[in-house]
Amino acid sequence: MQSITLRQLRDTRQVKAWLKAGVHIEVRERNVVLGDLVPRTPPNPSAVEWPDFAARLKAIYGDRVIPAVADLLEDRENSRY
């Protein structure tokens, strides 16, 4: 648990970094605790179900290989810049 003074609260970058990291912060004035800053609990990241992107890609393009890098290099050779 971190503790900061009211004057140090002006440094919002540090406070935001601590809160994003999940640190509980005590706000003090002359060694008397005035209050607490408690980070919100993040939503459960495992609750998100992602689609199968590889299956989508295969359904759209099949087994074709798209030589994007080769095309890009060829375009760069043919351009003036």
C-alpha positions as CSV (number, residue, x, y, z in Angstrom):
1,M,0.0,0.0,0.0
2,Q,1.4,3.4,-1.0
3,S,0.8,6.6,0.9
4,I,0.8,10.1,-0.5
5,T,0.2,13.6,0.7
6,L,-2.3,16.0,-0.6
7,R,0.4,17.9,-2.4
8,Q,1.7,14.7,-4.1
9,L,-1.8,14.2,-5.5
10,R,-1.0,16.8,-8.0
11,D,1.2,14.3,-9.7
12,T,-1.6,12.6,-11.5
13,R,0.7,10.5,-13.7
14,Q,2.1,8.6,-10.7
15,V,-1.3,8.2,-9.1
16,K,-2.8,6.9,-12.4
17,A,0.1,4.5,-12.8
18,W,-0.4,3.1,-9.3
19,L,-4.1,2.8,-9.7
20,K,-3.7,1.0,-13.1
21,A,-1.3,-1.4,-11.4
22,G,-3.9,-2.1,-8.7
23,V,-2.2,-0.4,-5.8
24,H,-4.2,0.8,-2.9
25,I,-3.2,4.4,-2.0
26,E,-3.6,6.2,1.4
27,V,-4.0,10.0,1.3
28,R,-2.4,11.6,4.3
29,E,-2.0,15.1,5.7
30,R,0.6,15.4,8.5
31,N,0.6,11.6,9.0
32,V,-3.1,11.5,9.5
33,V,-5.0,9.3,7.0
34,L,-7.7,11.4,5.3
35,G,-8.9,8.7,2.9
36,D,-8.1,5.9,0.5
37,L,-7.9,5.7,-3.2
38,V,-8.8,2.1,-4.2
39,P,-8.6,0.9,-7.8
40,R,-11.6,-0.5,-9.4
41,T,-11.5,-4.2,-10.0
42,P,-10.9,-4.8,-13.7
43,P,-13.5,-6.8,-15.6
44,N,-12.7,-10.5,-15.9
45,P,-10.6,-10.8,-19.1
46,S,-11.3,-14.5,-19.4
47,A,-15.1,-13.8,-19.8
48,V,-14.5,-12.5,-23.4
49,E,-14.9,-15.2,-26.0
50,W,-12.9,-14.3,-29.1
51,P,-13.9,-15.7,-32.5
52,D,-11.7,-18.1,-34.4
53,F,-9.8,-15.8,-36.7
54,A,-7.8,-18.5,-38.3
55,A,-11.0,-20.3,-39.3
56,R,-12.4,-17.1,-40.7
57,L,-9.3,-16.4,-42.7
58,K,-9.3,-19.9,-44.1
59,A,-13.0,-19.6,-45.0
60,I,-12.4,-16.3,-46.9
61,Y,-9.1,-17.1,-48.6
62,G,-8.8,-20.8,-48.5
63,D,-5.3,-22.1,-49.0
64,R,-4.1,-19.2,-51.1
65,V,-0.9,-17.5,-50.0
66,I,-1.0,-13.7,-50.5
67,P,2.5,-12.4,-51.1
68,A,1.9,-9.0,-49.6
69,V,5.6,-8.4,-48.7
70,A,6.8,-9.2,-52.2
71,D,4.2,-6.9,-53.7
72,L,5.2,-4.1,-51.4
73,L,8.9,-4.4,-52.2
74,E,8.1,-4.5,-55.9
75,D,6.0,-1.3,-55.6
76,R,8.8,0.4,-53.8
77,E,11.3,-0.5,-56.5
78,N,9.1,0.9,-59.2
79,S,8.2,4.2,-57.4
80,R,10.3,7.3,-57.6
81,Y,10.6,7.8,-53.9
